[in-house]
């Protein structure tokens, strides 16, 4: 019996070992599967939603114009006798620019001066005659009709003197106007006529035929100690700018920028381009900035308060933006409405409040809604 029992143990033992091994193996597989199903904790950083003052420049392009531009033609009809300036000359107010031949005017002045002297003599005689007539009328030697005639003669002589004096003043003014002078400090930018051309006060070149207009004056003068940048901006930005808005104008041709402010905002919007013109003054004491130059302008409206967030925290497409926040050690997806400020910052329009933290960092693409997270560091806040 004993020997039989030993044989039974020897036979049974291998089956027991196999069964025990299978049971232990089964227990191990369950734990491994459970461990495989447990989500992995992801390390992340946070960045804060902060309030900041935002200045968003309004940009535009345009052209430089002179402060004043005047094309000057003759003030009296005649031959252009002398042109005193050339293109590029700087002139002061009152400097002579050109002269119309004045010999006929000087002769006319002399003639009218004598006409005035003659009228003055006639008036003196008529006044004395009236005085005598008045005395004799008082004594009864001159009738009322005779006194009236003497008075009329005196008044006529006075009127003739007035006419002669007015004619003399007019011709003297023409003589003065034969020299055309600079109306302001500036620079000569065009000269269209040389000496010898006959021109009327309307700029007519008689050599071209009766009534033919030459279409130009003699010289053009520009006032450019101050110039203006005429800049166009979209009408959608009109509400953000106004007279006094700070600006910077860059003249690419000079490689220089000038600080200024909007002096004029045009009240008319161009119907074709939907643009508004602004006038920005530029101090130009050295005349370096030339009318016609291309300029770029940045205008700086008053700052506005915004909620700003680091762009690195934002996920999703343009139509469905979202961020992740940490909630009890778990990532929670939060839809947000944003507006781009610059390459690294967005404005939060909805979805987050000031002071809230959004997840960021290199592991952000691995995070989904409900992912266990561990915040290790806090990303630097926006400036």
Secondary structure as GFF3:
##gff-version 3
##sequence-region A 1 383
A	DSSP	alpha_helix	2	37	.	.	.	ID=ss1
A	DSSP	beta_strand	42	48	.	.	.	ID=ss2
A	DSSP	beta_strand	50	54	.	.	.	ID=ss3
A	DSSP	beta_strand	58	72	.	.	.	ID=ss4
A	DSSP	beta_strand	78	83	.	.	.	ID=ss5
A	DSSP	beta_strand	90	91	.	.	.	ID=ss6
A	DSSP	beta_strand	96	100	.	.	.	ID=ss7
A	DSSP	alpha_helix	103	139	.	.	.	ID=ss8
A	DSSP	alpha_helix	144	177	.	.	.	ID=ss9
A	DSSP	beta_strand	179	181	.	.	.	ID=ss10
A	DSSP	beta_strand	186	191	.	.	.	ID=ss11
A	DSSP	beta_strand	198	199	.	.	.	ID=ss12
A	DSSP	three_ten_helix	206	208	.	.	.	ID=ss13
A	DSSP	beta_strand	219	234	.	.	.	ID=ss14
A	DSSP	three_ten_helix	235	240	.	.	.	ID=ss15
A	DSSP	beta_strand	246	251	.	.	.	ID=ss16
A	DSSP	beta_strand	256	269	.	.	.	ID=ss17
A	DSSP	beta_strand	275	283	.	.	.	ID=ss18
A	DSSP	beta_strand	294	300	.	.	.	ID=ss19
A	DSSP	beta_strand	304	310	.	.	.	ID=ss20
A	DSSP	three_ten_helix	311	313	.	.	.	ID=ss21
A	DSSP	beta_strand	315	317	.	.	.	ID=ss22
A	DSSP	beta_strand	320	327	.	.	.	ID=ss23
A	DSSP	beta_strand	330	335	.	.	.	ID=ss24
A	DSSP	beta_strand	337	340	.	.	.	ID=ss25
A	DSSP	beta_strand	345	350	.	.	.	ID=ss26
A	DSSP	beta_strand	357	360	.	.	.	ID=ss27
A	DSSP	three_ten_helix	364	366	.	.	.	ID=ss28
A	DSSP	beta_strand	373	378	.	.	.	ID=ss29
###
